[in-house]
């Protein structure tokens, strides 16, 4: 049974907000704030209210701009922070006190840098605890909602990464996630990509849980550098199983070199490959060895629809080889 103490927030207003404030908005086309603004206004179909914050501007590209989050008249659903590392804590605190529900922090230079960075991340968690605002990131590329045509990201690739589909992707680092997104060129549609970086607050488990309930997502893909909260991850995976949403996973950092790479990238703890594989098999998660398998298996599952009044279940044979392989079959609803 799922531990009743494990609670997941509704991420609807993170994934598809009605209002957004971009802190660090810029006119410079090659800046983080400039590319994010372009993605939101030129390459997205955002119909809500977009607010801009920059202390050195009163307007940007004809849009009004205020000097501080404190100058906003009301709290938007989402704040996107494209600011320097030394400005993040103050900005997050202002957002939380205003009543912002979610904050995406692009900025790097925190837990992945060492003890001082981890101390700043502890301050971020204190802001979450005191205000109730949830934090996505830091050290992340943002969030891509292809099905809603909404790019909450600074990546210039967003303008081409917009093929919608039934697959949800939940990652920590952006590299493998981006590799999977490139499968769009092979006709694999991705509806939502959440890449949470250092996961100071929200983590892969939260995104998996959200995707399990999302009506436009049918298959969940995850690339894991490390699992920070085992019971929480298990609860999310079991929730997806109950919703009939298969999870396909690849574990990064199985080798000693890979473990060091994961640590330097998002400060995730790689963990034992054997333990992770055993947990995956118990949860019915399909573990694959490389990005090509990840794409092929997810694409196959997205195309194979159960017959009317049927659902999917995952079973294992007693004669299965050492690396457990699930078989998917249908049973009457």
N, C-alpha and C positions, 0 to 999 in steps of 0.2 A: 504493500500500500504506500501511497505517496505521503510523505511526512506533512501533516497539516501546517507545520511551522514554515514550510517553504512557500513563499508567496511571490507571485509574478505580477508586475504592473501591466496595465493595458498600454501597449505601445502605439496605439492607433494614431495619436497626435504627434508622435515622433516620425512615424513612417509616412503619414499623410496629413501634415499640419494645416490648419486653417489660416494661421498667421506665423510669420517668420521675422526675426530681427537678425541682420547680418552685422556683427560687430567687427570692425576692421574693413568695412567696404572701401573699395578703392577705384580710382579712375585708371590706374596703371594696368594695362592689359596682361602683363606677365607676372603680376603679383598674385599671392594667394587670394586676397580679398577681391581683386579684379576678376580673376578667373571664376571664382565662386559666383560673383554677381552676374557675370555673363551666362554661366550655366543656368542660373535661376531665371533670368529674364529673356534670354535668346534661345536657349536650347531646352527649356522646360515649358510645360503648359500649366504653370502654377496660377490658379485663379484667386488665391487668397490675398491677404494684406502683407506686403513686403516693406519692412522698416529698415533703415540704414543708420549705422552709428560710426562716426569718425570725428574725432575732436578737431581736425583741421579743415573740415568741409561743412558748408551749409546745404550743399546739394551735390549730387553725383549723377551725371548723365540725365539731368532734368528731374531727378527724384530728390525730395527733401531729405536732409541728413541732420541728425542731432549729435551733440558732442558726447553724450554719455547715455548708458542704459537708464540712468536715473531720470533722464529727461523724457522718457517715454510716458505717455498718458495712461497706457494700460499694458498688461502683461501679454505678450504673444505666446502661442503654444510652444514655439521652438526658438532657441537662440543658437546661431552658428558663430563660433569664435574663430576668427582669422587674425589673431593678435600674437604679439611676442610672448614668450614664456613667462617673463616677469610681470605681465599684465593679466595672466589667466586667472589667478586666484581672486583678485579684486573684481574682475569682470564677472566671474561665476557667483561671487557673493552678492553683487548687485542684482544679477539675474534672479537668483534664488529669493532674495528679499522682495523683489518686485512681484514674484509669483509665477515666473516662467516654469513651464512643466518639464521641458527637456532642454539640454544643452549638448551640442556637438562640438568637441574640441579637436581641431586639426593639429594644434601645436605639439611638437616633440620637445624632448629635453627634460623628461621626468623620470619615471621608474627605470627606463632602459639605460639611464646614465649612471646609476649607482645610488648610494645611501641618501644623498641630498635630494635627489629626484624623488625617491620613495617617500621622503618626509613631506614633500609638497603634495604628493598624491594622497597622503593621509589627511592633509588639510582639505582636499577635494571631497573626501568621504565624510568629513565633518560637516561640510556644507550640505551634502545630500541628507545627512541625518537631521540637521537643524532646520532645513527649509522644505524638504520633500521633493526638491527638483532632482531629476535623474540625469546622470552624465553619461554620454556616449563618447568614448575615447579615454584619454588624449592619444596623440601620436597615431592618428588614423586618417584615411583618405576620405572619410565621410560615408554617406548612405545613398544608394542608388535605387529608386523605385521606378523601374522601367514600365510596369503596368499602369502607373499613374502619370508617366512622363514627367518625373520630378527628380532632378539631380541635386542632391544636397551634398555637393562635392566640389573640390577645386580642380579635379583632374580634367585636363583637356580632352581626355578620351571619352568623356561623357557624351559629347556630340555624336559619336559613332556607336556608343554602347546602349542603344535604345530599342533593341528587338524584344518585345514583350514575350512572356511565356509562363508556364506553370511551375517552373523550378525556382526555389528559394535558396540562396547561398548565404551561409553564416560563417564568417572567418574571423581570425584574430589579425593576422598580417594581411597586407593588401596584395602581395605578389602572386600567391597561388590563386587567390580570388580573381584577380585580373586575368590570369591565365585561363580560368574557367569561363569567364565572361567572353573571352575571345572565341569560345566555341560557338558564339552566335553566328560566326562566319560559316559554320557547318550546319546551320539551321536549328540550333538548340536555343530555344527562347528562355530567357531568365526574367522572372517577374520582379525579384527583389534581391538586392545584395547588401548585407550588413557586414561591415568590417570594423570591429570595435577596438583595434589597436591594443593599448595597454589595459583596457577593461578595468579602470579604476572603480567603476560602479556596475553599469550594465555589462553583461558578458554574453558569450555565445549561447549559453543556456536560455537566456531571455529571448534571443532572436529565434531560436528553435521553437520555443513555446509559442511565441507570437505566430510564426509560420504555420504551426500545427492547427491553429484556429482560422487562419486567413483563407477565405473562400477561393481566392485566385491562385493559391499555391497548392500543388499536389505532390511534389517531391522536394525533399530537403537535402541539400548538400552542405557538408561542413568540412573545413580544413582546420585541424587543431594543432597548435604548438604546445599546448598544455591545458589541463583541466584544473581550474583554480578551486572549484567547489564541487566535489564529487556527487554528494546527494542532490544538489541542485541540477547538475547535468543529467543525472539519472531520472529525476522527476520530469524534466523537459522531454527526454527521449521517450519515456513511458507515456506521456501525454500525447506525443506525436503518434505513437503506436495505437493508442485508443482512438485517435482521429483517422486512422488508416493512412497516415502519411509516412511512407518509407524514408529512412535516413541513409544516405551514402556518405561515408567518411574516409578521410585520409589523415593519418597521423604524421605530422612533421617532426623531425628530430629523432628518428629511431637510432641513427648512428651517433657516435660521440661528436663528430663534426656538426651534424644536424642539430644536436642539443645545444651546442655553443652558439650556432646561428640563431636559434629560436630565442635564446637568452639575450643576445645582443639586439635582437629586433624589437621584441615587445616585452621583454622581461618575463615571459611565460616560463613555467617550469616544465621541461619536456616530459619527465616521468618515464617509467618503465614501459617499453613497447609491449612486453608480455602481459603486463597487468592491464594496459589499455585495451589490448586485443581481447582479453578475457571478458572485460566489462562490456565491450561492444557486442560480443557474441551473446552475452546474457540479456542484453537489451534489444536484440534483433537488429542492430545496426550493421549495415553491409560495409565492411572495411575493404578498401582497395589499396593497391600498392603505388599507383602513380596517377598523374593528372589525366592521362589518356583513358585509363580505366574509369576514373571519376566521371568524366564526360560521357563515356559510352554507357555506363550503367545507369546514370541519372537520366540520360536521353531515352534509353529503353523503357525505364519505368514510367517516364512521362508520357510515352506513346501507348503503353499497354494499359488499356482501360478494362476494368472488371465488367462483366455482363450486368444487365439490369438487376437490381435487388441483390447484388453481390458486393462483398467487401473483400479486402485483402488481409491475409494473415501470414505470419512468417513462422516456419517450422524448420527444425533441424533433424537430420537423420542420425540414428545412433552410429551408423557406419561412416559418418562424415570424416573427412581428412582432418589432420591436426589443425589447419587454419580453417575455422568453421565457415561454411558457405550456406547462406539461407536459401530456401526455395519458397517462392511466392505462389500461393494458391488461393482459390476463391471458395467461399462458403456462403450458404444462403443467409441473407440478412434477417 
